[in-house]
C-alpha cells in the first residue's frame, strides 16, 4: 500500500508537457467548471460526426481536432480584421489599419520587390497571405486555452508543400516545363557529371520545403515547451521559493515568444520569396 501511495504521489507531481502541445479531439474551455456545464473540455468528436468527417476519407483522417478549430478561428479573425480595416479604405488610415498597411508596405518594398524585382508583384498576394496566416496562428497560440497550430508538423508541412508548388509553378511558368528542369544543372557539363549533379540538385530542391517545415515547427514548439517546463517546476518541486523565478523566466520567455512569432512569419515569407525567385530566374 505504501508503494502504491508513493507511486500515485509521484504521478501527481508529474507535468504533462507534451500533452499540452499535442493535438486532441477536445478543447479546453475556461470558467465552465464553476457552473458544472462541462468538465472543462468540449468534445469535438460530435462535430466531426455531424459533418460526416468521423471516418477517414481515402485513408486520411479528416476529423475536427483542437488544432483545426484554432486554425479556423485564427483564419476567421484574419478575414474579419482585413474586412474591418480595408473594406472602406481611408485616405489616411489610422489605428489597426495603419499598422497592417505599414506591414504590407514593408513586405512589398523591403522584401518582395528587392528579392524578386517587379515580377514579384504577381506573387505579392500569395506571400502576404502566407505571412499573415502564419502570424495570426503564431500569436493566437499564445492566448490562454488556445493551441499553437504552427507547432503541428502537419500544418507546417502543408504550408511548405504549398510554397514548393508555387516555387515549381513559377519556374515552369517563366522557363517552360522542360526549361525549368534543365535549369537544375548548368548546361554544357560532361555526361558523367550529370549522374552525380542531378540527384544532388533534386535533393537540394526537396530540402528547401523540408527546411521551411522544420524551421517553423521547431521554433514554435520549443518556446511553448520551455514555458511549460518553467511553470511546471513549481508543481514538480512543490516549493514556493521556486515560484518567483519560474514565473519570471516564463514571463520573459513569453515576451520573447511574441517576437519569435513575428520573426518566424517573416522568415517563412522571405525564404519563400527567395525560392520562388530562384526557380523563376535561375540565371540570377
Secondary structure, 3 states (H helix, E strand, C coil): CHHHHHHHHHHHCCCCHHHHHCCCCEEECCCCHHHCCCCCEEECHHHHHHCCCCCCECCECCCCCHHHHHHHHHHHHHHHHHHHHHCCCCCCCCCHHHHHHHHHHHHHHHHHHHHHHHHHHHHHHHHHHHHHHHHHHHHHCCCCCCCCHHHCHHHHHHHHHHHHHHHHHHHHHHHCHHHHHHCCCCCCCCHHHHHHHHHHHHHHHHHHHHHHHHHHHHHHHHHHHHHHHHHHHHHHHCCHHHHHHHHHHHHHHHHHHHHHHHHHHHHHHHHHHHHHHHHHCCCC
